[in-house]
Amino acid sequence: MAPVMAGSLLLAGTTYSFREYLQVAAIIGGTAIVSMGKKKGSGAPSTAMGVLYILLSLVFDGVTAGVQKRLKVETAKAGVKPKPYDFMFWTNLYMCLTAFVIALALGEFSRGFVYCFANPEILSKVMKFAACSAVGQSFIFYTIANFDPLVLSTVTTTRKIFSVLLSIFLKGHSLSMTGWSGIALAVSGILSELQAKASGKGKSHSH
């Protein structure tokens, strides 16, 4: 949520109220506390390259959100409303071209084809994964087109909170007091945002 908000500020001229900053801080802080409150697994340690990739991903999240916001503002001035599948088509087209070039440069493209031909049973799983991804992206781009990139990032960030709650109530997993305090903080931010939206006070402004 932080890079998305920063991208909207820098690239789209969006302004946010002090209350909105507090709401975002509460949700981000709560989610971080929940992550720290979970029991440590035996996963692989972080590497400098991995951290760099995560930081680059966050930066590009912010850039993408800012460009999307600016595009919506400029098209609104022209009397045109971007449609969800317009966003979805052009975003995925350029992602596909970028992935294709990188795959060719790294030699992964040919190796991928060889692997698929050698293991044809994987093709059905790839197709199922692609179909699920397309359906999921339909909801994502509907939210971007009809609401705001920050609303989308709020949804995707808080999804982790509800995933934790579901694992607790449905599968009997436990959470420390630190984790519960994080959930309480994040939920307070979510409820505050919902209340602001319902009362019409949570609208950001673009210039």
Backbone as a ProteinNet text record, in pm:
[ID]
protein_1_A
[PRIMARY]
MAPVMAGSLLLAGTTYSFREYLQVAAIIGGTAIVSMGKKKGSGAPSTAMGVLYILLSLVFDGVTAGVQKRLKVETAKAGVKPKPYDFMFWTNLYMCLTAFVIALALGEFSRGFVYCFANPEILSKVMKFAACSAVGQSFIFYTIANFDPLVLSTVTTTRKIFSVLLSIFLKGHSLSMTGWSGIALAVSGILSELQAKASGKGKSHSH
[TERTIARY]
81.8	0	85.2	198.6	284	338.1	397.7	445.5	332.9	215.8	101.3	59.6	54.1	19.6	126.8	254.1	362.9	357.7	329.9	319.8	206.3	92.9	-20.6	10.8	86.7	125	220.1	322.8	428.4	390.6	317.7	291.4	152.6	59.2	-78.3	-128.7	-47.3	-89.6	-203.1	-218.9	-325.4	-290.5	-391.3	-371.2	-454.5	-402	-469.9	-482	-586.3	-607.4	-517.2	-500.5	-421.2	-481.8	-614.8	-683.1	-647.8	-640.8	-607.6	-465.1	-373	-236.1	-235.9	-314	-320.8	-382	-486.1	-549.6	-452.5	-378.9	-281.7	-171.7	-125.2	-20.8	-69.3	-196.4	-251.8	-260.3	-305.3	-318.7	-182.4	-86.5	48.3	114.6	106	167.5	106.5	-27.1	-94.2	-54.2	-47.1	-8.2	135.5	223.8	363.2	373.9	294.7	297.5	246.5	141.5	90.8	199.7	273	381.2	488.4	522.2	624	572.1	439	380	362.2	376.7	363.2	487.4	466.7	580.4	678.1	803.9	908.3	920.1	923.7	939.3	1085.2	1106.8	1244.1	1275.1	1223.2	1243.8	1387	1417.6	1552.9	1575.3	1698.3	1727.3	1718.2	1693.2	1686.5	1824.9	1826.6	1951.7	1941.2	2055.8	2056.4	1982.6	2000.2	1932.2	1781	1738.6	1595.3	1533.5	1601.7	1552.8	1547.4	1649.8	1651.9	1531.4	1499.7	1384.2	1254.4	1241.3	1120.4	1109.3	1222	1220.1	1185.2	1242.1	1209.4	1061.7	1009.4	867.2	779.6	815.8	740.3	748.9	868.6	885.7	796.6	797.4	717.1	567.2	530.4	390.8	348.9	435.8	405.2	398	492	492.1	365.5	331.1	211.4	86.1	74.3	-43.6	-51.6	63.3	63.4	23.7	74.7	40.4	-107.5	-157.9	-299.7	-387.9	-349.7	-427.9	-425.7	-308.3	-296.2	-375	-371.4	-447.4	-596.7	-644.3	-787	-824.7	-737	-764.3	-767	-667.8	-658.8	-773.4	-811.7	-923.4	-1055.6	-1067.1	-1189.3	-1204.6	-1091.5	-1095.9	-1139.4	-1104.3	-1141.3	-1280.7	-1347.2	-1481.7	-1485.2	-1374	-1365.5	-1339	-1404.6	-1383.3	-1312.2	-1189.7	-1120.4	-1200.2	-1204.5	-1278.6	-1183.5	-1236.4	-1148.5	-1067	-1130.5	-1058.3	-961.4	-978.9	-876.6	-747.7	-761.9	-646.8	-583.2	-668	-620	-545.3	-601.4	-539	-402.3	-395.7	-269.4	-163.5	-205.6	-109	-49.5	-135	-86.2	-8.7	-45	29.4	174.7	194.7	332.1	405.9	334.1	397.6	444.3	360.3	395.5	518.2	520.1	634.3	762.4	751.4	867.8	918.4	826	864.4	925.7	871	921.3	1066.3	1094.4	1229.8	1327.9	1288.5	1377.7	1400.3	1291.6	1304.4	1398.3	1389.1	1480.5	1624.5	1642.5	1777.5	1843.3	1764	1818.5	1816.6	1760.2	1754.1	1645.7	1555	1449.1	1335.9	1319.8	1207.6	1215.9	1330.4	1347.1	1344.9	1407.4	1407.8	1266.3	1183.4	1045.1	966.6	984.9	916.1	961.1	1091.9	1144.8	1085.4	1075.7	1021.9	874.4	796.6	653.4	630.9	710.4	696.9	739	837.6	882.9	785.7	707.8	612.1	475.2	407.2	280.7	170.6	181.3	77.5	74.8	183.7	187.6	106.7	79.7	10.3	-129.5	-201.2	-336.3	-331.8	-228.4	-214.4	-180.2	-96.5	-63.8	-189.3	-273.4	-396.2	-493.3	-503.9	-590.6	-539.8	-407.3	-348.1	-374.7	-360.7	-384.4	-529.7	-622.2	-765.2	-798.2	-745	-768.7	-708.8	-590.3	-525.9	-609.9	-665.5	-746.9	-872.3	-938.2	-1058.5	-1022.6	-913.4	-871.5	-836.4	-769.1	-732.2	-854.3	-960.9	-1083.5	-1134.1	-1130.1	-1171.8	-1074.3	-944	-842	-859.5	-872.5	-882.5	-1019.7	-1122.6	-1252.1	-1239.9	-1166.9	-1146.7	-1065.5	-960.3	-877	-957.8	-1036.7	-1110.7	-1224.1	-1288.2	-1406.7	-1382	-1268	-1239.4	-1105.6	-999.8	-871.8	-763.2	-639.6	-530.8	-507.4	-527.6	-507.4	-613.8	-736.7	-841.7	-801.9	-747.5	-703.4	-593	-494.8	-384.7	-433.9	-537.5	-597.7	-659	-730.5	-793.4	-688.8	-584.9	-484.4	-399.2	-378.6	-301.1	-380.1	-506.8	-588.7	-630.9	-618.5	-649.4	-564.4	-441.8	-354.1	-412.1	-469.6	-530.1	-641.1	-729.2	-841.7	-796.3	-685.5	-630.3	-582.7	-519.6	-473.8	-593.2	-698.2	-817.5	-883.9	-892.8	-952.5	-871.3	-738.3	-654.3	-670.5	-699.3	-718.7	-852.1	-959	-1093.3	-1128.1	-1071.5	-1107.3	-1010.3	-882.6	-782.4	-718.8	-766.2	-718	-577.3	-523.6	-390.2	-394.4	-280.6	-272.9	-196	-217.5	-149.3	-111	6.6	54.1	-21.5	-0.9	-65.3	-16.1	111.1	164	86.1	59.8	-17.6	-159.2	-224.4	-360.9	-363.1	-259.3	-254	-238.9	-162.3	-149.2	-281.1	-356.8	-488.1	-580.1	-578.5	-663.2	-627.6	-497.5	-453.5	-496.6	-475.3	-512.4	-662.9	-739.5	-885.8	-936.7	-872.2	-913.3	-892.7	-781.9	-758	-860.1	-895.3	-994.8	-1131	-1173.2	-1303.7	-1310.3	-1198.2	-1194.9	-1210.4	-1144.7	-1155.6	-1297.9	-1359.1	-1496.5	-1592.2	-1570.9	-1657.6	-1641.7	-1515.5	-1490.4	-1554.7	-1543.5	-1604.1	-1755.8	-1814.6	-1959.5	-2011.5	-1931.4	-1973.2	-1930.5	-1857.9	-1816.5	-1696.3	-1621.5	-1506.5	-1374.2	-1378	-1252.5	-1211.7	-1252.6	-1219.6	-1089	-999.7	-875.5	-899.2	-812.2	-830.3	-710.6	-736.9	-629.5	-630.5	-512.6	-498.4	-453.5
-120.5	0	125.5	122.5	241.9	282.5	190.3	231.4	272.5	210.6	249.5	392.5	423.7	560.1	658.5	621.2	709.2	731.6	623.8	637.4	729.1	718.7	806.2	951	971.1	1106.7	1168.8	1093.3	1148.4	1153.7	1054.4	1044.1	1089.9	1093.1	1128.7	1253.5	1310.1	1431.6	1410.6	1287.2	1256.7	1312.8	1357.2	1401.7	1314.4	1290	1208	1284.7	1253.3	1317.6	1252.1	1321.6	1267.2	1137.5	1131.7	1010.6	892.3	914.9	807.4	757.4	848.6	806.2	716.5	754.4	674.4	537.5	534.1	407	312.4	366.2	284.3	236.6	325.3	287.4	176.4	185	83.1	-52.4	-51.8	-178.2	-240.2	-157.4	-209.1	-258	-175.5	-213.3	-339.7	-349.4	-468.6	-593.7	-583.3	-698.4	-740	-641.9	-673.1	-741.7	-694.3	-754.2	-897.9	-922.3	-1058.8	-1150.1	-1100.7	-1180.9	-1213.1	-1114.9	-1137.4	-1227.1	-1226	-1304.9	-1451	-1485.8	-1625.5	-1703.6	-1832.5	-1917.1	-1927.7	-1920.8	-1927.2	-2068.9	-2079.3	-2208.8	-2236.7	-2337.2	-2374.2	-2332.1	-2217.9	-2171.6	-2127.4	-2107	-2065.1	-1921.3	-1886.9	-1750.2	-1651.6	-1525.4	-1421.9	-1395.7	-1359.1	-1322.5	-1178.4	-1117	-978.4	-965.8	-1063.2	-1059.8	-1072	-1158.1	-1173.1	-1045.7	-982.8	-856.5	-749	-747	-649.9	-669.2	-795.1	-822.3	-774.8	-795.9	-751.6	-599.4	-530.7	-384.7	-332.9	-395.6	-356.2	-380.3	-490.9	-520.5	-412.4	-369.4	-264	-131.8	-100.4	22.8	21.7	-88.9	-96.9	-101.9	-155	-146.2	0.1	80.1	222.2	292.8	262.3	324.6	286.8	158.6	112	179.7	187.5	251.2	398.6	468.1	609.8	632.6	547.3	560.5	529.4	426.5	392.7	506.5	564.7	675	794.8	828.3	942.7	918.6	794.6	760.6	779.9	739.3	756.5	904	985	1128.5	1192.4	1159.3	1219.5	1174.6	1049.3	1002.8	1060.8	1083.6	1146.1	1288	1360.3	1495.2	1492.2	1383.2	1369.7	1309.6	1281.7	1225.2	1077.4	1006.9	863.3	790	674.7	594	464.5	442.5	316.5	197.4	91.9	-27.3	-131.4	-217.2	-315.4	-399.1	-444.5	-532.8	-456.6	-324.5	-243.8	-246.9	-219.2	-225.3	-364.7	-465.9	-603.6	-644.7	-609.6	-649	-584.3	-452.7	-383	-415.7	-429.1	-466	-603.2	-700.2	-836.3	-846.9	-766	-768.3	-727.5	-616.5	-570.3	-660.9	-719.1	-816.8	-938.6	-982.7	-1098.2	-1069	-950	-913.7	-904.6	-844.9	-833.7	-971.1	-1058.5	-1193.8	-1271.4	-1251.7	-1322.3	-1283	-1152.1	-1103.7	-1155.8	-1149.8	-1196	-1346.5	-1421.1	-1566.4	-1603.8	-1530.2	-1555.1	-1524.1	-1410.5	-1368.6	-1467.6	-1527	-1620.4	-1765	-1788.8	-1924.7	-2009.6	-1946.7	-2021.1	-2060	-1986.2	-2010.6	-2150.5	-2182.3	-2314	-2425.5	-2402.7	-2505.7	-2533.4	-2427.4	-2445	-2531.5	-2506.4	-2586.4	-2732.3	-2753.8	-2890	-2963.9	-2895	-2957.9	-2994.1	-2900.8	-2926.2	-3044.1	-3054	-3165.9	-3297.1	-3290.1	-3411.1	-3453.7	-3358.3	-3385.9	-3329	-3390.2	-3334.2	-3323.2	-3401.7	-3395.3	-3260.1	-3182.9	-3053.2	-2947.2	-2971.4	-2870.7	-2842.3	-2945.7	-2923.9	-2839.4	-2858.8	-2779.7	-2634.8	-2615.5	-2479.5	-2407.6	-2477.8	-2417.7	-2383.9	-2472	-2444.8	-2323.9	-2319.2	-2205.5	-2075.4	-2078.6	-1959.7	-1915.4	-2012.7	-1979.1	-1915.4	-1972.6	-1916.1	-1776.6	-1758.3	-1627.2	-1524.4	-1564	-1471.6	-1429.6	-1526.5	-1494.4	-1401.5	-1433	-1348.2	-1207.5	-1196.2	-1064.1	-983.5	-1051.5	-980.1	-897.7	-956.1	-883.9	-771.3	-799.4	-699.2	-575.1	-595.5	-481.5	-414.1	-487.3	-423.7	-323.8	-365.9	-277.4	-155.1	-173.5	-60.8	37.7	-15.3	71.2	145.8	83.2	143.2	208.8	180.8	240.6	313.5	247.6	317.8	214.8	237.7	142.9	122.6	228.1	213.7	123	129.9	39.2	-104.8	-128	-263.2	-310	-224.2	-264.7	-287.9	-213.9	-238.2	-377.5	-413.1	-545.2	-656	-643.2	-749.1	-757.6	-644	-645.8	-709.8	-669.9	-722.2	-866	-914	-1054.7	-1146.2	-1103.3	-1185.4	-1198.1	-1089.5	-1093.4	-1197.3	-1194.9	-1287.5	-1430.6	-1446.8	-1580.7	-1639	-1553.6	-1597.5	-1635.3	-1552	-1580.2	-1710.8	-1733.3	-1857	-1979.3	-1966.7	-2079.3	-2108	-2003	-2020.8	-2088.7	-2037.2	-2085.8	-2216.7	-2240.4	-2360.1	-2475.9	-2442.8	-2549.2	-2557.8	-2475.8	-2486.6	-2436.7	-2352.7	-2297.7	-2194.5	-2175.1	-2081.4	-1956.8	-1848.8	-1722.3	-1660.9	-1601.8	-1541.8	-1412.9	-1360.9	-1233.9	-1120.6	-1130.3	-1029.5	-1032.2	-1153	-1166.3	-1111.7	-1141.3	-1091	-939	-881.2	-734.6	-675	-745.4	-699.9	-705.9	-814.5	-826.3	-715.1	-687.1	-580.9	-445.5	-418.5	-291.8	-281.7	-390	-388.6	-375.1	-447.8	-441.2	-301.9	-235.5	-99.3	-6	-25.7	54.2	26.7	-101.1	-138.9	-80.1	-94.8	-43.3	108.3	175.2	320.4	362.1	287.6	319.4	295.4	184.4	155.8	262.8	307.1	411.1	541.7	573	695.9	690	573.3	558.8	571.9	511	514.1	655.2	734.9	871.3	971.1	923.2	1011.6	1096.3	1062	1143.3	1084.1	965.6	899.5	916.3	1024.3	1041.9	1117.6	1064.3	1134.6	1227.4	1323.9	1424.1	1424.4	1439.4	1443.5	1578.3	1621	1750.9	1729.6
0	0	0	70	76.1	-60.4	-138.9	-271.3	-365	-352.9	-436	-403.6	-275.9	-235.8	-282.3	-268.7	-312.1	-463	-539.2	-683.7	-724.7	-656.2	-686	-652.4	-545.2	-505.9	-608	-647.2	-732.4	-879.7	-928	-1070.7	-1112.6	-1017.9	-1054.9	-984.2	-895.9	-826.2	-728	-680.5	-585.5	-448.1	-376.2	-238.3	-145.8	-26.9	72.5	203	277.1	406.4	511.4	624.1	733.6	784.5	784.2	829	737.7	608.1	515.4	537	567.6	599.6	723.9	824.8	946.8	920.2	834.9	802.1	733.2	636.5	564.2	659	746.3	841.8	934.8	977.3	1065.9	996.6	871	797.8	770	724.8	696	824.4	929.4	1055.9	1113.7	1107.6	1158.6	1083.5	950.5	868.9	899.9	918.1	951.2	1087.2	1182.6	1317.1	1312.6	1231.2	1216.5	1160.9	1061.7	1003	1106.7	1189.4	1291.9	1403.6	1423.6	1531	1496.9	1367.6	1327.4	1367.1	1388.7	1427.2	1312	1343.3	1241.4	1185.5	1054.8	989.6	960.6	880.7	846.3	702.8	662.5	525.9	502.8	376.1	340.1	385.2	420.8	463.9	347.5	381	278.6	220.3	92	27.4	-19	-44.6	-90.7	-223.7	-312.9	-442.5	-424.4	-333.3	-307.5	-253.8	-159.3	-104.2	-211.6	-299.6	-409.1	-501.2	-534	-620.3	-554.9	-424.3	-353.4	-357.3	-333.9	-336.6	-476.4	-580.6	-717.3	-747	-697.4	-717.1	-653.8	-533.5	-465.7	-541.3	-591.2	-668.1	-791.9	-863.8	-985.9	-954.5	-837.7	-793.8	-784	-723.8	-709.6	-843.3	-933.2	-1066	-1142.9	-1139.7	-1209.7	-1156.4	-1024.4	-965	-1002.8	-1000.2	-1035.7	-1180.2	-1270.8	-1412.7	-1435.5	-1368.9	-1382.3	-1332.6	-1220	-1164.1	-1258.1	-1309.6	-1400.3	-1528.6	-1578.5	-1698.4	-1676.5	-1558.2	-1528.6	-1522.6	-1464.5	-1454.4	-1593.1	-1675.9	-1809.1	-1899.4	-1892.2	-1973.8	-1925.5	-1793.9	-1742.2	-1796.5	-1808.1	-1864.1	-2010.5	-2079.3	-2220.3	-2237.9	-2126.7	-2133.2	-2164.1	-2138	-2165.7	-2034.9	-2016.9	-1897.2	-1935.1	-1884.9	-1914.7	-1862.8	-1941.9	-1902.7	-1845	-1756.3	-1690.7	-1788.3	-1897	-1988.4	-2078.9	-2089.9	-2157	-2075	-1944.4	-1854.3	-1859.1	-1850.6	-1841.9	-1968.8	-2085	-2211.2	-2228.7	-2214.6	-2241.2	-2136	-2010.2	-1906	-1934.3	-1965.6	-1990.5	-2120.8	-2219.9	-2345.1	-2323.7	-2252.6	-2229.2	-2130.7	-2035.9	-1947.2	-2026.1	-2121.8	-2205.1	-2290.7	-2351.8	-2435	-2352.4	-2233.8	-2146	-2104.3	-2062.7	-2020.8	-2136.9	-2257.7	-2376.2	-2405.7	-2399.9	-2426.5	-2321.9	-2194	-2086.8	-2097.3	-2127.7	-2141.1	-2254.9	-2365.6	-2477.4	-2438.4	-2370	-2332.6	-2236.7	-2148.8	-2050.2	-2097.6	-2216.9	-2268.6	-2205.5	-2130.4	-2062.4	-2156.9	-2267.5	-2357.7	-2419.9	-2477.2	-2540.2	-2437.3	-2322.1	-2217.7	-2168.1	-2161.8	-2118.8	-2216.2	-2345.5	-2446.8	-2441.7	-2427.7	-2419.6	-2300.5	-2186.7	-2066	-2084.7	-2145.8	-2165.2	-2260.4	-2366.4	-2460.2	-2395	-2307.5	-2238.6	-2129.1	-2077.5	-1969.7	-2008.1	-2103.6	-2153.5	-2048.3	-1940.7	-1836.3	-1765.7	-1777.6	-1710	-1784.7	-1913.3	-1993.5	-1940.9	-1896.7	-1843.4	-1717	-1635.5	-1512.7	-1545.6	-1648.7	-1692.1	-1740.7	-1817.2	-1868.6	-1755.6	-1657	-1541.4	-1463.6	-1445.9	-1375.3	-1450.3	-1583.4	-1664.7	-1655.9	-1658.2	-1649.4	-1514.6	-1407.5	-1273.6	-1262.9	-1321.4	-1319.5	-1394.1	-1509.2	-1588.1	-1511.8	-1446.5	-1368.1	-1252.2	-1182.7	-1071.3	-1116.2	-1230.2	-1280.8	-1324.5	-1364.6	-1400.6	-1282.1	-1162.8	-1042.8	-1009.9	-1028.1	-998.1	-1085.9	-1216.6	-1307.7	-1301.1	-1260.1	-1235.2	-1120.2	-1014.8	-899.6	-938.1	-1017.3	-1059.7	-1143.4	-1238.9	-1330.5	-1262.5	-1164.9	-1105.1	-969.3	-910.6	-780	-785.1	-735	-721.7	-697.5	-746.6	-718.4	-568.8	-488.5	-344.3	-283.9	-336	-289.2	-317.9	-437.8	-472.8	-379.5	-353.7	-266.1	-123.6	-81.8	49.3	54.1	-52.8	-59.2	-56.2	-139.9	-148	-21.6	45.6	169.5	282.7	295.6	405.4	381.7	258.2	231.1	318.9	346.6	430.3	571.7	622.5	755.4	759.7	660.2	659	632.7	558.6	538.7	671.3	753	885.3	971.9	970.3	1051.3	1008.2	878.2	828.9	872.7	867.9	909.4	1058.3	1136.2	1280.3	1308.8	1245.8	1278.2	1206.5	1088.8	1012.8	1033	1060.6	1070.9	1208.8	1301.2	1438.2	1462	1371.9	1392.8	1506.1	1568.9	1680.1	1639.3	1713.8	1688.3	1821.3	1828.1	1952.5	1981.8	2100.9	2138.7	2049.6	2007.8	1914.7	1784.3	1734.7	1611.6	1626.7	1738.5	1761.1	1770.4	1830.1	1837	1697.7	1611.2	1472.8	1399	1418.7	1355.4	1402.3	1532.5	1586.6	1524.5	1510	1451.5	1305.5	1229.9	1088.3	1070.3	1150.3	1139.5	1174.7	1271.1	1305.4	1186.6	1113.4	993.7	885	867.8	767.4	801.1	927.5	969.1	957.2	988.4	975.5	830	740.3	597.8	547.1	589.3	548.5	598	723	777.9	702.3	664.9	589.9	451.4	386	253.6	262.9	366.9	381.5	406.6	477.2	506.8	399.9	297.5	187.5	219.2	324.7	364.8	319.3	257.2	224	79.6	13.6	-127	-141.8	-220.7	-251.4	-367.5	-383.7	-488.4	-581.6	-708.8	-808.2	-875.8	-917.4	-983.2	-1126.8
[MASK]
+++++++++++++++++++++++++++++++++++++++++++++++++++++++++++++++++++++++++++++++++++++++++++++++++++++++++++++++++++++++++++++++++++++++++++++++++++++++++++++++++++++++++++++++++++++++++++++++++++++++++++++++

